[in-house]
Structure formats: structure tokens, C-alpha cells
Amino acid sequence: MSTLYIDRQGSELRIQTGVLHISTPDAPDRRLPLKYLDRIVLRADTQLSSKVLCALAEGGVNLIALGGRGGQHIAQITGTPHNDARRRWQQVLTFSQPQACALLARQLIQSKVKRQLATLNELAAHRPDLRKPLHDGRQRLERILETLRESSAPTNTLDTHTLDTLRGLEGAAAAMYFEAYFSAFAPALGASTRNRRPPRDPVNAVLSLSYTLLYSQATAACWAAGLDPALGALHTLSHGRAALACDLMEPYRPLVDLWVWHLFREGTLRPEHFGHDGAGACLLGKAGRSHFYASWEEHAPHYQRSLLRYARTLGHSLSAANPGQAWAHLTGETAVPEAGVAP
């Protein structure tokens, strides 16, 4: 399976007998069987009909439209989702309990901090001249990780880490991590801290675009696993945000960060690939995007498989936690009476 990127204005998609026809200005038409496609990413204005949309949905092909000059705005149409609504019902029941949300949030944050440490270790191996900032960052992350481990130890019978506390720890870890992370980039890139909406330097522009694509993969994984991507644990409910997708992608951000660092270190992306608009937003140009997408496709299948596996594991665990009567009144099934309660 693969991804098709449309990055030329005036392109058109048509479908005929299971084959996608791609027409682009000043270029030969292309044909791709739908069965070989996993997703389509639209980065430029493209014409397509409802017939194409239906064929993509039926074939399980995700359609992702990136909007705005920087490509950070996203619209997504997924294929046919998991059809068992009971799993989403159990998700609502479980995530309505703060303790259950805190448990999942802690696991996500621990996994993320571990991978942040691994990323800084990798940077330190390549940049011995940055021993102090990278060492300091790792030491601070180790202390946060130790705090999380202590709260989840079997001997700890009183868990004082609420969701707000855990979110605070995650935010503190991110600040410490990015302070060390950005020290590893060439000063000429002008990247010293995480900034977005809009990103103001090449590194942040690529991080934002990468996170956007990762977010689309996490959203698709939620739907495929029968979960509602809008209802999460670590991230709060917010209009237009897939909170559970944001949750699931958190442990993968440090992997993406390391990949982005290698893009600049190896010269795959260079300062001349970027420009700025009148508002000061840093934009990845068309030549740079071609390099970016080619490299992303080498790593994206791993992220997608891993996210889907994680989402399915979470879905199965939610289903297993269901006592049976939670949705009996919806399905017409006979509920199992609770102990000591007359039927």
C-alpha cells in the first residue's frame, strides 16, 4: 500500500473500473489501481467528483486535504469505519471516569518521555560538542520519568496524580525536551524554540507539517479500530479536535522529531527550500515538499502499522472491560442481573 500526493494546482481525479486516473497540467496522465492505495494527500486545488469519493470510501482509501499556505489545516475523509458501535459506547463509559483517563494518560506520557530521552541520546551520539545542553535535558527528563514511575508503582496505593497534574508533567517535559532538541540544529536555521500557528523557521515548519500527517494517521487508526477519535483521555475535549488521535500520536512525536533532525543534518532539506509570507510564516516550497514527501513515505508505513496496532489493542481492552449490560437496552439483549439484585 502507498500514498499518492497531489501537489500541482488544477489536478483532477477520476475513477473507472477500480482504477484512479490522475490528470495534472503539463504532465502525462497517470493511472493507479485503488487496491494499491492506502491514502491520498491533496496539497493543491484538485477536482474530484462524488463518484470518486464513494469509490475511495468503499476501497478504504483515506483522503487527506491540507489547506492553508503552510498545509497545517486538514480535512479528512476516511474509508468505511469499524461498524461495532458498542466499542464506542464503552469508550464513552470508560473515559467518563477520571481514574481511567489518568491511567491511560500516564502510560502515554511515560512512553513519550522514554522516547524523548532516546531521541536526545541519539542527538548526543552525533553531537558530542553539545554535551552540556543535551545532558541537562536528559537529566531533567529522567526526573520526570522517575516521578511517573513512582506514582504507578504497585506499592503506591494512593495515586495523587490527577489528570491536571499529569498534563502539567507532560508540558514540563516538552519544554525541557525542546530546549535541548533545538540546540542540535545549525544556528543558520533560526530555530531555538517550538513555535507554530504560524511556524516562523524551517525546523518548526517541517515539525508542524509532520505532526499534521501523523495526526491524520492516528485519526484513521482510531476509526479503523472502532474508536471515536474525538473522545480522548490526555487531551481535553475541544471543538474540531480529535482528542484520542492526539493522545495516540504523543509517543510517536519524538520519533518524528529525530527524523526531522536527520532531514536537515543530511541536507535533504536546506534553507533555500523555504520562504516566508507577509505574515512571517515560514513555508516549505514545492521543491522541498517533494524531498519531504519522498522521505516521509519511507517512514510513514511504520507509524501507521504501529498506531493501528495500538488503537486496536485499546479497543479490545475497552470491549473486554464491558460487563454486558452496559448497552443491553440498546441492543435488545437480556442484561445479566447484578449480584443480589432480583431480575
C-alpha positions as CSV (number, residue, x, y, z in Angstrom):
1,M,0.0,0.0,0.0
2,S,1.2,3.6,-0.7
3,T,0.3,7.2,-0.6
4,L,-0.5,9.4,-3.6
5,Y,0.5,13.1,-3.2
6,I,-1.2,15.7,-5.4
7,D,0.8,18.9,-5.2
8,R,0.0,20.6,-8.5
9,Q,-2.8,23.2,-9.0
10,G,-5.5,22.2,-11.4
11,S,-5.2,18.4,-11.0
12,E,-8.2,16.2,-11.5
13,L,-9.0,12.7,-10.1
14,R,-11.4,10.4,-11.9
15,I,-12.3,6.7,-11.3
16,Q,-13.1,4.0,-13.8
17,T,-13.5,0.3,-13.0
18,G,-11.4,0.4,-9.9
19,V,-8.6,2.5,-11.5
20,L,-7.8,6.0,-10.4
21,H,-7.0,8.4,-13.3
22,I,-4.8,11.4,-12.3
23,S,-4.7,14.3,-14.7
24,T,-2.2,17.1,-14.0
25,P,-1.4,20.2,-16.1
26,D,1.6,19.9,-18.4
27,A,2.2,16.3,-17.4
28,P,1.2,12.9,-18.7
29,D,-1.9,11.3,-17.1
30,R,-1.3,8.6,-14.6
31,R,-3.3,5.5,-13.6
32,L,-3.3,3.7,-10.3
33,P,-5.4,0.7,-9.2
34,L,-7.2,1.7,-6.0
35,K,-6.2,-1.6,-4.4
36,Y,-2.6,-0.3,-4.2
37,L,-3.5,2.9,-2.5
38,D,-3.7,3.5,1.2
39,R,-4.3,7.3,1.2
40,I,-4.3,10.3,-1.0
41,V,-2.9,13.6,0.2
42,L,-4.1,16.8,-1.6
43,R,-1.8,19.7,-1.2
44,A,-3.1,21.8,-4.1
45,D,-6.6,22.6,-5.5
46,T,-7.9,19.4,-7.1
47,Q,-11.1,18.5,-8.8
48,L,-12.9,15.2,-8.0
49,S,-16.5,14.0,-8.1
50,S,-18.7,12.3,-5.6
51,K,-18.2,9.2,-7.6
52,V,-14.5,9.3,-6.7
53,L,-15.3,10.0,-3.0
54,C,-17.6,7.0,-2.9
55,A,-15.0,4.7,-4.6
56,L,-12.3,5.9,-2.2
57,A,-14.5,5.2,0.8
58,E,-15.6,1.8,-0.5
59,G,-11.9,0.9,-1.1
60,G,-10.8,2.0,2.3
61,V,-8.6,4.8,0.9
62,N,-8.2,7.8,3.2
63,L,-8.4,11.2,1.6
64,I,-6.5,14.0,3.3
65,A,-6.7,17.6,2.2
66,L,-4.1,20.0,3.5
67,G,-5.2,23.6,3.4
68,G,-3.6,27.0,4.1
69,R,-0.2,28.1,2.7
70,G,1.7,26.0,5.3
71,G,-0.5,22.9,4.9
72,Q,-1.4,22.8,8.6
73,H,-5.2,22.9,8.1
74,I,-6.6,19.5,7.5
75,A,-9.8,17.9,6.2
76,Q,-10.0,14.1,6.2
77,I,-12.4,11.5,4.7
78,T,-11.8,8.0,5.9
79,G,-12.9,4.7,4.4
80,T,-15.6,2.5,5.9
81,P,-15.1,2.6,9.7
82,H,-15.4,-0.2,12.2
83,N,-19.1,-1.0,12.5
84,D,-19.4,-2.1,16.1
85,A,-20.9,1.0,17.9
86,R,-20.7,-0.9,21.2
87,R,-17.0,-0.3,21.3
88,R,-17.5,3.5,21.0
89,W,-20.2,3.2,23.7
90,Q,-17.8,1.5,26.0
91,Q,-15.2,4.2,25.2
92,V,-17.7,6.8,26.4
93,L,-18.4,4.9,29.6
94,T,-14.7,4.3,30.4
95,F,-13.4,7.8,29.5
96,S,-16.1,9.4,31.7
97,Q,-14.2,8.1,34.6
98,P,-11.3,10.4,35.6
99,Q,-9.3,7.5,37.1
100,A,-9.4,5.5,33.8
101,C,-8.4,8.6,31.9
102,A,-5.5,9.2,34.3
103,L,-4.3,5.6,33.9
104,L,-4.1,5.9,30.1
105,A,-2.7,9.4,30.2
106,R,0.2,8.2,32.5
107,Q,1.0,5.4,30.1
108,L,1.1,7.7,27.1
109,I,3.3,10.3,28.9
110,Q,5.7,7.6,30.2
111,S,6.1,6.2,26.7
112,K,6.6,9.7,25.2
113,V,9.2,10.7,27.8
114,K,11.1,7.5,27.3
115,R,11.3,8.2,23.5
116,Q,12.2,11.8,24.2
117,L,15.2,10.5,26.1
118,A,16.0,8.1,23.3
119,T,16.0,11.0,20.8
120,L,18.3,13.2,23.0
121,N,20.6,10.2,23.4
122,E,20.7,9.8,19.6
123,L,21.5,13.5,19.2
124,A,24.2,13.3,21.8
125,A,25.9,10.5,19.9
126,H,26.1,12.6,16.8
127,R,26.8,15.9,18.6
128,P,29.4,15.4,21.3
129,D,30.1,19.2,21.1
130,L,26.6,19.7,22.7
131,R,27.3,17.6,25.7
132,K,26.0,20.1,28.3
133,P,22.6,21.1,26.9
134,L,21.7,17.6,25.9
135,H,23.0,16.1,29.2
136,D,20.9,18.7,31.1
137,G,17.8,17.9,29.1
138,R,18.2,14.2,29.7
139,Q,18.7,14.7,33.4
140,R,15.5,16.7,33.7
141,L,13.5,14.2,31.7
142,E,14.9,11.4,33.9
143,R,13.5,13.1,37.0
144,I,10.1,13.5,35.4
145,L,10.1,9.8,34.3
146,E,11.1,8.8,37.8
147,T,8.1,10.8,39.2
148,L,5.8,9.0,36.8
149,R,7.2,5.6,37.7
150,E,6.8,6.2,41.4
151,S,3.1,7.0,41.0
152,S,2.5,3.8,39.1
153,A,4.5,1.5,41.3
154,P,2.4,-1.4,42.8
155,T,3.4,-0.3,46.3
156,N,1.8,3.1,45.8
157,T,-1.8,2.7,47.0
158,L,-2.6,6.4,46.9
159,D,-2.3,7.9,43.4
160,T,-2.1,11.7,43.8
161,H,-1.5,12.3,40.1
162,T,-4.7,13.8,38.7
163,L,-5.2,14.4,35.0
164,D,-4.3,18.1,35.5
165,T,-1.1,17.0,37.3
166,L,-0.2,14.6,34.5
167,R,-0.8,17.2,31.9
168,G,1.5,19.6,33.8
169,L,4.2,17.0,33.9
170,E,3.8,16.4,30.2
171,G,4.1,20.1,29.5
172,A,7.1,20.5,31.6
173,A,8.8,17.5,29.9
174,A,8.1,19.0,26.5
175,A,9.6,22.4,27.5
176,M,12.8,20.7,28.8
177,Y,13.0,18.4,25.8
178,F,12.6,21.1,23.1
179,E,15.2,23.3,24.8
180,A,17.7,20.5,24.4
181,Y,16.4,19.4,21.0
182,F,16.6,22.8,19.2
183,S,20.2,23.2,20.4
184,A,21.2,20.5,18.0
185,F,20.3,22.5,14.8
186,A,22.5,24.8,12.9
187,P,22.1,28.4,14.1
188,A,21.5,29.5,10.4
189,L,18.1,27.8,10.6
190,G,17.0,30.2,13.3
191,A,15.3,27.5,15.3
192,S,15.6,28.0,19.1
193,T,12.2,27.0,20.4
194,R,9.0,25.4,19.4
195,N,6.6,27.8,17.7
196,R,3.5,27.3,15.5
197,R,0.4,29.0,14.1
198,P,2.4,30.1,12.2
199,P,5.8,28.4,12.4
200,R,8.5,31.0,12.0
201,D,11.5,29.0,11.0
202,P,12.3,25.9,8.7
203,V,12.5,23.4,11.5
204,N,9.2,24.3,13.1
205,A,7.6,24.4,9.6
206,V,8.6,20.8,9.0
207,L,7.7,19.7,12.5
208,S,4.2,21.2,12.1
209,L,3.7,19.5,8.7
210,S,5.0,16.2,10.0
211,Y,2.7,16.3,13.0
212,T,-0.3,17.1,10.8
213,L,0.4,14.0,8.7
214,L,0.9,11.9,11.9
215,Y,-2.4,13.3,13.3
216,S,-4.2,12.1,10.1
217,Q,-2.7,8.6,10.5
218,A,-3.8,8.5,14.2
219,T,-7.3,9.6,13.3
220,A,-7.6,6.9,10.6
221,A,-6.3,4.3,13.1
222,C,-9.0,5.3,15.6
223,W,-11.8,4.8,13.1
224,A,-10.4,1.5,11.9
225,A,-10.3,0.2,15.5
226,G,-13.9,1.2,16.2
227,L,-13.0,4.2,18.4
228,D,-14.2,7.7,18.4
229,P,-11.1,9.9,17.7
230,A,-12.8,12.9,19.3
231,L,-13.0,11.4,22.8
232,G,-9.6,11.1,24.4
233,A,-8.0,10.9,27.9
234,L,-4.9,13.0,28.0
235,H,-6.2,15.8,25.7
236,T,-9.4,17.6,26.7
237,L,-12.5,17.7,24.5
238,S,-12.3,20.5,22.0
239,H,-14.4,21.5,19.1
240,G,-12.8,20.2,15.8
241,R,-10.0,18.3,17.5
242,A,-9.6,14.5,17.5
243,A,-8.5,14.2,21.1
244,L,-7.9,10.5,21.1
245,A,-5.9,10.8,17.9
246,C,-3.8,13.4,19.7
247,D,-3.4,11.0,22.6
248,L,-2.2,8.1,20.5
249,M,0.3,10.2,18.5
250,E,2.1,11.6,21.5
251,P,4.6,8.7,21.9
252,Y,5.4,9.0,18.2
253,R,6.3,12.6,18.2
254,P,9.9,12.1,19.4
255,L,10.4,9.6,16.6
256,V,9.3,12.2,14.1
257,D,11.5,14.8,15.8
258,L,14.5,12.7,15.3
259,W,13.6,12.0,11.6
260,V,13.2,15.8,11.1
261,W,16.6,16.4,12.6
262,H,18.2,13.9,10.2
263,L,16.5,15.6,7.2
264,F,18.4,18.8,8.0
265,R,21.6,17.2,9.1
266,E,21.9,15.1,5.9
267,G,20.9,18.1,3.7
268,T,17.7,16.6,2.4
269,L,16.1,19.9,3.4
270,R,18.1,23.1,3.2
271,P,17.4,26.8,3.9
272,E,16.8,27.5,0.2
273,H,13.8,25.2,0.3
274,F,11.9,27.6,2.5
275,G,10.4,31.1,2.2
276,H,8.3,33.5,4.3
277,D,5.0,35.1,3.6
278,G,3.9,38.6,4.5
279,A,2.8,37.5,8.0
280,G,6.2,36.0,8.8
281,A,5.1,32.4,8.4
282,C,7.9,30.0,7.2
283,L,6.7,27.9,4.2
284,L,8.2,24.8,2.7
285,G,8.5,25.3,-1.0
286,K,7.5,22.9,-3.7
287,A,11.0,21.5,-4.3
288,G,11.4,21.0,-0.6
289,R,8.0,19.3,-0.3
290,S,9.0,16.8,-3.0
291,H,12.0,15.8,-0.8
292,F,9.9,15.8,2.3
293,Y,7.1,13.6,1.0
294,A,9.6,11.1,-0.5
295,S,11.3,10.7,2.8
296,W,8.1,10.6,4.8
297,E,6.8,7.7,2.7
298,E,9.8,5.7,3.9
299,H,8.8,6.0,7.5
300,A,5.0,6.5,7.4
301,P,4.1,2.8,7.0
302,H,5.8,2.0,10.3
303,Y,3.9,4.8,12.1
304,Q,0.6,3.7,10.5
305,R,1.0,0.0,11.4
306,S,2.1,0.8,15.0
307,L,-0.7,3.3,15.5
308,L,-3.3,0.9,14.2
309,R,-1.9,-1.9,16.4
310,Y,-2.1,0.4,19.4
311,A,-5.6,1.6,18.6
312,R,-6.9,-1.9,18.2
313,T,-5.3,-3.0,21.4
314,L,-7.0,-0.1,23.2
315,G,-10.3,-1.0,21.5
316,H,-10.1,-4.7,22.6
317,S,-9.3,-3.7,26.1
318,L,-12.3,-1.4,26.2
319,S,-14.6,-4.2,24.9
320,A,-13.2,-6.7,27.4
321,A,-14.0,-4.2,30.2
322,N,-17.7,-4.2,29.3
323,P,-19.8,-6.1,31.8
324,G,-22.5,-7.0,29.3
325,Q,-25.4,-4.9,30.5
326,A,-24.0,-1.5,29.6
327,W,-25.7,-1.4,26.2
328,A,-28.2,-4.2,26.6
329,H,-31.0,-1.6,26.5
330,L,-29.8,-0.5,23.1
331,T,-29.4,-3.9,21.5
332,G,-32.4,-5.7,23.0
333,E,-30.2,-8.3,24.6
334,T,-31.1,-9.6,28.1
335,A,-28.9,-7.9,30.7
336,V,-27.1,-10.0,33.2
337,P,-28.6,-9.1,36.7
338,E,-26.2,-7.7,39.2
339,A,-25.3,-9.8,42.2
340,G,-28.0,-9.5,44.9
341,V,-30.5,-7.8,42.6
342,A,-33.7,-9.6,41.6
343,P,-34.4,-9.8,37.9
